[in-house]
Amino acid sequence: MCPHIHVDMANCALGFRLALRLSTVLWSIKSILVLLLFSRTQATRLYSSEDPLTILTSHTLKETLHNSSSAWLVQFYSSWCGHCIQYSPTWKALAGDVKDWEQAIRIGVLDCAHEKNFDICREFGIHFYPTFRYFKALSSTFDVGKTYRGPDRELQTVRQLMVNFLQNHTREDWPVGCPPLEPTRSENILSLLGQKSELYTAIIIEDEDSYVGREVILDLMVYEGLRVTRALSSDRAFLENLGVKALPSVYLLHPNGSHSLVDVQKRLRFFFSSYLKLLPAVHRKQAKSAHDLVHAGPGVAEVWKEFDKSKVYMADLESGLHYLLRVELASHQTLEGEELKTFKDFVTVVAKLFPGRPSVVKLLETLLEWLVSLPLERIPYNAILDLVNNKMRISGLFLSDRLQWVGCQGSLPELRGYPCSLWTLFHTLTVQAAQRPDALANTVPDLAAPLLERA
C-alpha cells in the first residue's frame, strides 16, 4: 500500500509506477548524479584560513590577480562537488609542500558554490569543478587564466607543472621574488671554485629533464646565507672535474673558499633541501611585517533555526530550485542533445508536480511552455537564465535568488544545504506523483503513456 495517501488501489499502483519512472528522470540529470554522490560526509569547510593557501572571493579575486608580484594557481571548486571534496586533502598537501614558493607562485581557491561568488565564476567561464587556472605575474590586463586540462592531478605532477608555468614567464613579467631557474654555464661555476664569499653556493647538477634543481631553488628562496643554482650533466668534463659520479648531486661552495660534494642519504629534493637549510648561518628570512595573504574567515557556525523534522519546508525546496537553475545550469553554455531532453523532462515534472507558491509554479509553467514551444536543437543557458530571472517582467512570476535553509540547514554553511534540498525535492515530487497519478498525462509521452497503458 501507499501509506498516508488516500487513493484506491489502482491509483496507488499507478502512482507507484509513476514515482519509479519519475525517479529515472530525476536521476538522469547530471548535476544531481554528481552532487549527491558526495553528500555522505563532510565534517568541516573544505578550506579555511588555517590552511597554507589563499581563500579568494568575488571581492578579492581580480584585485589579487591584477599586477600581482607572483604568479597564481587557483582552484575554482564547488563545496558541493564530490571530486572537489575528495581532492581537497591533495590540494592542501600541495599548498603546504610549496608554501615557501609564495614569492614566485601562490596557491588559491575560490568556492563557486558560495552565493556571493556566482557571478565571478560565470565571468571567468568556470563550467566544471574543479577547474585549475594559472595566472601570470605582473598582468595589467584582465585575464581569465590558463586552464590545466591534464588528467593527472597528483601532487608531484601539479608541482612540476607549476615549475613549467613559472618558466613560461618572460623577462618582462617574471615574478618579482622568483630566483633564476635556468641552468648556469659550467665555466661560470668553475670560475667560482676556491673563491671566498659571504654566502654558500649550492649547485644542483642534474639531467636536463630533472625537476630537482628547480624545486630546490624554489624551496630555498626564503632562506638567506645561501645561493642555489643548477647545472646540467651534459658537460662530462665538468662532471669529472667536480668528481660527480651520480645524478642528481649537490656541489657546495663554502664561504671560506673550500668546496665539496654533498653526501645525502637519498638523491631526492627533500634530502637536498633539508641538508642546505641546516647549514651554519643559513636561516629563514625575517617575515614581512604586513603579510599580503587574502583570507576569508574560517568556517563559522550559522545561527541555528529551530525546525520540525517531520515537516518539509518550502524555503528548502525553492532554494534548491534556485541553485539548480541559476548555478548548476550555468556550468553549461548551451543545452543540446540528451542534456536538453533531460532538462525538458525535469522541467515538465516540476512544473506539473511542484507543490509551491503560485509565483514559483507560474515560473516553472512558463519555463515549460517556452521550452516546448521552441523547436531548437540547442538552447543557450543565458536564455534560460533570462526567463528564470523574469527579464520579460511577466506579472506574478518569481523565484527568489536567496539561499535559505531550514530543514536542510547544517551546523556549518557547507553542510547539508543543496544536496539535502535535492533529496527533499526528489521525495516531494515522488509523493506528489503518487497522489496525483494523472498530473503527467498528455504532457510527457515517454514518461506517462507507457504507465497509463499498463495501469
C-alpha positions in Angstrom: 0.0 0.0 0.0 0.9 3.7 -0.2 1.0 4.9 3.4 -0.7 8.2 4.3 -2.1 8.6 0.8 -5.9 8.1 0.5 -6.4 6.7 -3.0 -7.8 3.5 -4.4 -5.6 0.5 -5.1 -5.5 1.1 -8.9 -4.4 4.7 -8.5 -1.9 3.6 -5.8 -0.3 1.2 -8.2 -0.2 3.7 -11.0 1.2 6.3 -8.6 3.9 3.9 -7.5 4.9 3.2 -11.1 4.8 7.0 -11.9 7.1 7.5 -8.9 9.5 4.9 -10.1 9.6 6.4 -13.6 9.9 9.9 -12.1 13.0 8.8 -10.2 14.6 7.7 -13.5 14.0 11.2 -15.0 15.4 13.0 -11.9 18.4 10.7 -11.6 19.3 11.2 -15.2 20.2 14.8 -14.6 23.9 15.0 -14.5 24.2 17.6 -11.8 22.1 15.6 -9.4 24.1 12.5 -10.1 27.4 14.3 -9.3 26.3 16.3 -6.4 24.5 13.5 -4.4 27.4 11.1 -4.5 29.5 13.1 -2.0 26.8 14.3 0.4 27.6 11.4 2.8 30.3 13.1 4.8 31.8 16.5 5.1 32.9 17.4 8.6 34.3 20.9 8.0 34.7 23.6 5.4 36.9 22.4 2.6 39.4 25.2 3.1 40.0 27.5 6.0 42.4 30.3 7.0 44.4 27.7 8.8 45.4 26.0 5.5 48.6 27.2 3.8 46.8 28.8 0.8 44.7 31.9 -0.1 41.0 31.8 0.0 39.7 34.1 -2.7 36.2 35.6 -3.2 34.4 37.6 -5.7 35.6 40.8 -3.9 39.3 39.8 -3.9 39.9 37.7 -7.0 40.5 40.4 -9.6 42.3 42.7 -7.2 44.6 39.9 -6.1 45.5 38.8 -9.6 45.9 42.3 -11.1 49.6 43.2 -11.4 50.4 40.5 -8.8 54.1 40.3 -7.9 53.8 36.5 -8.0 52.1 34.0 -10.4 49.0 32.2 -9.2 47.5 28.7 -9.4 43.8 28.9 -8.5 41.4 26.1 -8.0 37.8 27.0 -8.7 35.7 24.5 -6.9 32.2 23.8 -5.6 31.8 22.8 -2.0 29.0 20.5 -3.1 31.3 18.7 -5.6 32.3 15.2 -4.7 35.5 15.3 -6.8 36.4 18.6 -5.1 35.9 17.1 -1.6 38.0 14.1 -2.4 40.8 16.2 -3.9 40.9 18.8 -1.1 43.5 16.8 1.0 45.8 16.6 -2.0 45.4 20.3 -2.7 46.1 21.2 0.9 49.2 19.0 0.8 50.4 20.6 -2.4 49.9 24.1 -0.8 51.9 23.1 2.2 54.6 21.5 0.0 55.2 24.7 -2.0 54.5 27.2 0.8 58.0 28.5 0.5 57.4 29.3 -3.2 54.9 32.1 -2.5 57.2 34.9 -3.7 57.2 33.1 -7.1 53.8 31.4 -7.3 51.0 31.0 -4.9 48.1 28.6 -4.4 44.5 29.9 -4.1 40.9 28.6 -4.0 37.6 30.1 -4.8 34.3 28.4 -3.9 31.8 28.8 -6.8 29.1 27.2 -4.7 29.1 30.3 -2.4 26.2 32.6 -3.4 28.4 35.7 -3.5 30.8 34.0 -6.0 28.2 33.0 -8.6 28.8 36.0 -10.9 32.6 35.9 -10.8 32.7 32.2 -11.6 30.4 32.8 -14.5 32.6 35.8 -15.7 35.7 33.6 -15.6 33.9 30.9 -17.6 34.0 28.2 -14.9 31.9 25.3 -16.2 33.4 22.3 -14.5 34.5 21.5 -10.9 37.3 21.5 -10.0 38.8 23.9 -12.6 42.5 24.8 -12.3 43.7 28.1 -13.7 47.2 29.5 -13.9 47.6 33.3 -13.8 50.9 35.0 -14.8 52.6 37.6 -12.6 52.5 41.3 -13.3 49.5 41.1 -15.5 48.0 44.6 -16.0 45.0 43.5 -18.1 42.0 41.3 -17.3 42.9 37.6 -17.9 40.8 34.5 -17.2 43.9 32.4 -16.9 45.2 29.3 -18.5 43.3 26.1 -17.7 45.1 22.9 -16.8 43.3 20.1 -18.6 45.6 17.1 -17.8 44.1 14.0 -16.3 47.0 13.6 -13.8 46.4 15.7 -10.7 48.8 14.0 -8.4 50.8 16.3 -6.1 54.2 15.8 -7.9 52.7 16.3 -11.4 51.0 19.6 -10.4 54.1 20.8 -8.6 56.2 20.2 -11.8 53.6 22.0 -13.9 54.0 24.9 -11.6 57.7 25.0 -12.4 56.9 24.8 -16.1 54.4 27.7 -15.8 57.0 29.8 -14.0 59.5 29.2 -16.8 56.9 30.3 -19.3 57.2 33.8 -18.0 59.3 36.3 -20.0 61.9 38.7 -18.5 59.3 41.4 -18.5 56.7 39.5 -16.5 59.0 37.4 -14.4 57.7 37.2 -10.8 59.5 39.8 -8.7 60.7 37.5 -5.9 61.4 34.4 -8.1 65.1 33.4 -8.5 66.5 32.4 -11.9 65.6 28.8 -12.8 67.7 28.4 -15.9 70.9 26.3 -15.6 74.3 28.1 -15.1 77.0 27.5 -17.6 79.7 25.1 -16.3 82.6 27.6 -17.0 80.9 30.2 -14.7 80.7 27.7 -11.9 84.3 26.6 -12.3 85.4 30.2 -12.1 84.0 30.3 -8.5 86.0 27.4 -7.2 88.4 28.4 -4.4 87.0 31.9 -4.1 85.8 33.3 -0.8 82.3 34.6 -0.4 79.8 35.8 2.2 77.4 33.1 1.1 77.3 29.4 0.5 76.7 28.5 -3.2 75.0 25.2 -3.8 75.0 23.8 -7.4 72.4 21.1 -8.2 73.9 19.0 -11.0 71.2 17.0 -12.9 69.9 15.7 -16.2 68.0 18.1 -18.4 64.6 16.6 -17.7 65.1 16.6 -13.9 63.0 19.0 -11.7 65.0 18.5 -8.6 67.3 21.5 -9.1 64.5 24.0 -9.8 62.4 22.7 -6.9 65.3 23.0 -4.5 66.0 26.6 -5.8 62.3 27.5 -5.0 62.4 25.7 -1.7 65.4 27.8 -0.6 64.3 31.1 -1.9 63.0 32.3 1.5 66.4 31.4 3.2 69.4 33.7 3.4 73.1 32.9 3.6 72.8 30.7 0.6 72.6 30.9 -3.2 71.3 27.9 -5.1 71.7 27.3 -8.8 71.7 24.4 -11.2 73.9 22.9 -13.9 73.2 20.2 -16.5 75.1 17.0 -16.7 75.7 17.2 -20.5 79.3 18.5 -19.9 81.2 15.3 -19.0 84.5 17.1 -18.4 82.7 19.4 -15.9 81.4 16.4 -14.0 84.8 14.7 -13.9 86.4 17.9 -12.7 84.0 18.0 -9.7 84.1 14.3 -9.1 80.3 13.8 -9.8 79.5 10.2 -10.4 75.8 10.0 -9.7 72.9 12.3 -10.5 71.4 14.4 -9.2 74.2 15.7 -7.0 74.8 18.8 -4.9 78.2 20.5 -5.1 78.7 23.0 -2.3 81.0 26.1 -2.3 81.7 27.2 1.3 82.2 30.9 2.2 85.9 30.2 3.2 86.6 29.0 -0.4 86.5 25.3 0.2 84.2 23.1 -1.9 83.0 19.5 -2.0 80.2 17.2 -3.0 77.3 16.9 -0.5 76.7 13.4 0.9 73.0 12.8 1.5 71.0 9.7 2.3 68.9 9.8 -0.9 69.3 11.9 -4.0 65.8 13.5 -3.7 64.6 17.0 -3.4 63.6 16.6 0.3 67.0 15.5 1.4 68.9 18.1 -0.6 66.6 20.9 0.6 66.8 19.7 4.3 70.6 19.5 4.2 71.0 23.0 2.8 68.5 24.6 5.3 70.6 23.2 8.2 73.9 24.7 7.1 75.5 27.1 9.6 74.4 30.7 9.1 71.7 29.7 6.8 68.3 30.7 8.2 64.8 31.7 7.1 64.4 35.4 6.1 62.5 37.5 8.6 58.9 37.6 7.7 57.4 40.8 6.4 55.5 42.8 8.9 52.4 43.1 6.7 51.6 39.8 5.0 49.5 40.2 1.9 47.6 37.0 2.2 43.9 37.4 1.3 41.8 35.1 3.5 38.2 34.7 4.1 37.4 34.0 7.7 37.3 30.4 8.9 34.1 28.4 8.8 31.8 29.6 11.5 28.6 28.1 12.7 25.3 29.5 11.3 22.7 30.8 13.8 20.6 27.7 14.3 17.0 27.9 13.4 14.6 25.6 15.2 12.5 23.5 12.9 10.2 20.5 12.9 11.9 17.4 11.4 8.6 15.9 10.4 7.9 18.8 8.0 9.1 19.8 4.6 9.9 23.5 4.3 9.2 25.5 1.1 12.4 27.5 1.7 14.5 24.4 1.2 12.6 23.4 -2.0 12.8 26.9 -3.5 16.5 27.4 -2.5 17.3 24.1 -4.2 15.5 25.1 -7.4 17.3 28.5 -7.3 20.7 26.9 -7.0 19.9 24.3 -9.7 18.6 26.7 -12.3 20.9 29.7 -11.6 24.1 28.0 -10.6 24.4 24.3 -11.7 23.0 25.0 -15.1 25.5 27.9 -15.5 28.2 25.2 -16.0 26.7 24.7 -19.5 27.0 27.4 -22.0 24.3 25.6 -24.1 22.0 22.7 -23.6 21.6 20.3 -26.5 21.0 16.6 -27.3 20.4 14.4 -24.3 21.1 17.2 -21.8 18.4 19.4 -23.3 15.9 16.4 -23.4 16.7 15.6 -19.8 16.2 19.3 -18.8 12.9 19.5 -20.6 11.7 16.3 -18.8 12.8 17.7 -15.5 11.0 21.0 -16.0 7.9 19.1 -17.1 7.9 17.1 -13.9 8.5 20.1 -11.5 6.0 22.3 -13.4 3.3 19.7 -13.0 4.1 18.4 -9.6 5.9 21.1 -7.6 3.7 22.0 -4.6 5.0 25.5 -4.2 3.9 29.1 -4.1 1.9 30.4 -7.1 4.7 32.7 -8.3 7.2 29.8 -8.4 4.7 27.4 -10.1 3.9 30.1 -12.7 7.6 30.5 -13.4 8.0 26.7 -13.9 4.9 26.5 -16.1 6.2 29.5 -18.2 9.6 27.9 -18.5 8.0 24.6 -19.6 5.7 26.4 -22.2 8.8 28.2 -23.5 10.9 25.1 -23.8 8.1 23.1 -25.5 7.4 25.9 -28.0 11.0 26.2 -29.1 11.8 23.9 -32.0 15.5 24.3 -31.3 18.2 21.6 -31.0 20.3 23.7 -28.7 19.4 26.5 -26.3 21.8 29.0 -24.8 21.9 28.9 -21.0 21.7 32.7 -20.8 18.3 32.5 -22.5 17.1 30.1 -19.7 18.6 32.4 -17.1 16.8 35.4 -18.5 13.5 33.6 -18.2 14.2 32.4 -14.6 15.2 35.9 -13.7 12.0 37.2 -15.4 13.7 39.6 -17.6 10.4 39.9 -19.6 8.7 41.2 -16.4 5.8 38.8 -16.5 3.4 39.6 -13.7 3.2 37.1 -10.9 6.3 35.2 -11.9 9.1 35.0 -9.3 11.8 32.6 -7.8 13.9 34.1 -5.0 17.6 34.2 -5.5 18.3 33.8 -1.8 19.6 30.6 -0.3 17.7 29.9 2.9 17.9 26.5 4.5 15.6 25.5 7.3 15.1 21.7 7.4 18.3 21.4 5.3 20.4 23.7 7.5 23.7 22.4 8.7 25.8 23.3 11.7 28.3 24.9 9.2 27.4 26.7 5.9 28.9 24.0 3.8 27.0 21.1 5.4 23.7 19.7 4.1 22.1 22.6 2.2 21.9 22.0 -1.6 22.3 18.2 -1.6 19.7 17.9 1.2 17.3 20.1 -0.8 17.7 17.9 -3.9 16.8 14.8 -1.8 13.9 16.6 -0.3 12.7 17.8 -3.7 13.0 14.3 -5.1 10.9 12.7 -2.4 8.4 15.5 -2.5 7.9 15.1 -6.3 7.6 11.3 -5.8 4.9 11.7 -3.3 3.1 14.2 -5.5 3.3 11.8 -8.4 1.7 9.1 -6.3 -1.1 11.4 -5.0 -1.8 12.8 -8.5 -1.3 10.0 -11.0 -2.9 11.9 -13.8 -0.7 15.0 -13.5 1.8 13.9 -16.1 -0.7 12.5 -18.6 -0.6 14.0 -22.1 2.5 16.0 -21.2 5.5 13.7 -21.4 4.6 10.7 -23.6 7.9 8.9 -22.8 7.1 9.2 -19.2 3.4 8.8 -18.6 1.9 6.9 -21.6 3.6 3.5 -21.0 2.5 3.6 -17.4 -1.1 4.6 -18.3 -1.2 1.7 -20.8 -0.1 -0.8 -18.2 -2.4 0.5 -15.5 
